[in-house]
């Protein structure tokens, strides 16, 4: 079955950096878009970033407004891993971060789908990121 396992979370001071990793198994990784979401208690899951890939156009990237310019999503299809490089971290970035996977979509407007948590079929267990002030 499909399994997504996040790692790399932890405690960091404001202004610092962390790199999250998501290891995928049980799926044809290159055919899937990978997303990162985050959630704090009592709030809905928030879109952070997504990435898809095709052999003819390479990777496409999508970011939530609150992380643009600070976070970078990437993927390694050979290793079946997705990454989230988080720089200039702020206390408001504190959350449980989840990796998610959905079959790559082909519409030009697919970015509007990737920001929705209910578009994703598979989820990891989450990794805690805590940013101290």
C-alpha positions in Angstrom: 0.0 0.0 0.0 1.0 3.6 -0.3 3.1 4.9 2.5 4.4 8.5 3.1 6.8 9.1 5.9 7.9 12.6 6.9 11.1 13.4 8.8 13.2 16.5 9.6 10.9 18.4 12.0 12.1 19.8 15.3 12.7 22.9 17.3 14.4 25.9 15.8 14.8 29.6 16.7 13.0 32.3 14.6 15.1 33.1 11.6 16.5 29.6 11.4 16.0 26.9 8.8 14.7 23.3 8.6 14.5 20.8 5.8 11.6 18.3 5.8 11.7 15.1 3.9 8.9 12.8 2.7 9.8 9.3 1.7 7.2 7.6 -0.5 6.6 3.9 -1.3 3.9 1.9 -2.9 3.2 4.3 -5.8 4.6 5.4 -9.1 6.2 8.5 -7.6 6.9 10.4 -10.8 3.1 10.3 -11.7 2.1 11.9 -8.5 2.0 15.5 -7.3 3.4 15.9 -3.8 2.1 18.5 -1.4 2.9 19.8 2.0 0.2 21.0 4.4 0.4 22.2 8.0 -2.1 22.2 10.8 -2.3 23.7 14.3 -4.8 22.7 17.0 -8.3 23.9 16.2 -7.5 25.0 12.7 -8.0 23.5 9.3 -5.2 22.0 7.4 -3.3 24.8 5.5 -1.7 24.5 2.1 2.0 25.1 2.1 3.4 24.0 -1.2 3.0 21.4 -4.0 5.1 20.1 -6.8 4.3 18.0 -9.8 6.4 16.7 -12.7 6.2 15.6 -16.2 8.8 14.3 -18.6 8.0 17.0 -21.2 7.9 20.1 -18.9 9.7 19.1 -15.8 8.6 20.3 -12.3 5.9 22.9 -11.6 5.7 24.6 -8.2 2.9 26.0 -6.2 3.2 27.9 -2.9 0.9 29.3 -0.2 1.0 33.0 0.2 2.4 32.9 3.7 5.5 30.9 2.7 6.3 32.4 -0.7 9.9 33.5 -0.9 10.9 31.6 2.3 10.0 27.9 1.6 11.2 25.8 -1.4 9.6 22.5 -2.4 11.6 20.0 -4.5 11.5 16.3 -5.4 13.8 13.5 -6.3 11.9 11.0 -8.5 14.7 8.4 -8.4 14.7 8.3 -4.6 10.9 8.8 -4.4 11.3 11.7 -2.0 9.8 15.2 -1.7 11.5 17.9 0.3 10.5 21.2 1.9 13.3 23.6 2.6 12.1 26.2 5.1 14.1 29.3 5.7 13.5 32.5 7.7 11.2 30.6 10.0 8.7 32.5 12.1 6.9 31.5 15.2 3.6 31.4 13.2 5.2 28.6 11.1 4.8 26.3 14.2 2.6 23.4 13.2 2.4 19.8 12.4 3.6 19.4 8.8 2.1 16.7 6.6 3.2 15.3 3.3 0.5 14.3 0.8 0.2 12.7 -2.6 -2.3 12.9 -5.4 -2.1 11.7 -9.1 -0.7 14.4 -11.2 -3.4 16.5 -12.8 -3.2 17.8 -16.4 -5.4 20.9 -16.5 -3.8 24.3 -16.9 -5.6 25.3 -13.7 -4.4 22.4 -11.7 -2.8 24.7 -9.1 -6.3 25.4 -7.9 -6.7 21.7 -7.1 -3.4 21.2 -5.5 -4.1 23.8 -2.7 -7.1 21.7 -1.5 -6.5 19.1 1.1 -9.4 17.0 -0.1 -7.7 16.5 -3.5 -5.1 14.3 -2.0 -5.4 10.6 -1.7 -2.5 9.7 0.6 -1.1 11.4 3.7 1.8 10.9 6.0 1.6 10.9 9.8 3.0 14.4 10.2 6.1 15.9 11.7 6.2 18.7 14.3 7.9 22.0 13.6 8.2 24.4 16.4 9.7 27.9 15.9 10.6 29.7 19.1 10.7 33.5 19.3 
